Amino acid sequence: MMTFDRRDIRIYLAVHRHGSIRAAADSLGVAPSAVSRQIAEMESQIGVALLDRTSRGVSLTDAGRLVLEHMRHVVEEAGYLTEQLADLRGIQQRDVRIHCGEGFLADFMQNGLGGFMSAHVRYELLIGSTDAVVSALANGESDIGIAYNPPVTGAVRSIASARHPLCVVMPPGHPLAAMKAVRLADCAPFPVALLPKGHGTTDLLMRVASDSGIALRAQLMTTSIDALRRFVTAGLGLAFLPRASVAMEEAVELRELSDAALSGASAHLMVRARRRLPASVEQLARHLEGAMASFAPRC
């Protein structure tokens, strides 16, 4: 019978996460030879190769992906059991990990955690791109994810979603503000600021632009939504954000983009697919679904 101990799982997950034996070893504080030896022992036990090794790093074989899914399940079930046993022993301390897109941060803090904080739960909050949120959930590194227009994948499931059309954000008095309906093509003559690839807004924009033959004049690339807003308020050009990511008191104008793919974009509250959620995670997820304005029904 094949069994994997804690060391096997720790090393294997690190190799997958970093895509390199050396990088995994550095993250674990062990010698690369120790990582290679551990993987080789696992492959010998199973009888098939788990990794494809190239000069650029390593990737999982089909067998390797099956083992990865099994190990993730083992880790998650161990966490589930740990929480249940803690309940029986009267231990109330819990840890819940949330990965959130920056545009949802204010809503999460004010409406999400604002009505749910517990002295018995320690929250770990990371801010990242849509791709980073989905990856963290899929790899078991986060419990709950909140992201804009994530790609369809079998690795995560949405607990809640709501339509959030993508808007063009512009300085007051901008020529586009006089238009009743604004399409992405109308924005092409003006300088724009964008988030990098991997963010839901940018990936969606680039897909629509490519399909429509539109060339956007990206003059600022930044990982900061605050920088996008400041680019606009300084009168430097346009940015693209859902309405919820722009504070109402900011001196800007917003117009929903009328392109079908952009007007149908959505926000998602997600967990890892096929995971049995610990009570602490389930309770917070259901609270966020009902409390955050981002997931309130829209007309």
Helices and strands as residue ranges (DSSP letters): H 6-18, H 21-28, H 32-46, E 51-54, E 57-60, H 62-88, E 94-100, G 102-104, H 105-107, I 108-112, G 113-115, E 121-127, H 130-138, E 144-148, E 156-163, E 166-170, G 175-178, H 184-187, E 191-194, H 200-212, E 217-221, H 225-233, E 239-242, G 243-245, E 253-256, H 260-263, E 266-272, H 279-291, G 293-295
